[in-house]
Amino acid sequence: MKRFPKVLKKIFYVAVAVLIPGLLILNAIQAERYMKIEREIKELEKKQVQLVEENEKLITDISLLSSSQRIGAIAENDLDMHKAESEEIVRVEMEKKK
């Protein structure tokens, strides 16, 4: 009967001897995965900053290109257009059918 506890002790020691290196290996694998994900996050954050800066530049360009002064200058200089005089304006009104 005394032999049974000795066998259990040996099994326990062998299990501990196998589990400790196994857990250390798992810990190293998890640390590597964590570092990889952390690098990806940093790269994505850099890309996000670049995209925000580019978006701000594009918004500024849109506001500059759509300004009424610029459009007026293009109409007058490039397209030979001019502002309509009051006698050139024709108003059309349509009545609703009942």
Disulfide bonds with the S-S distance in Angstrom:
none
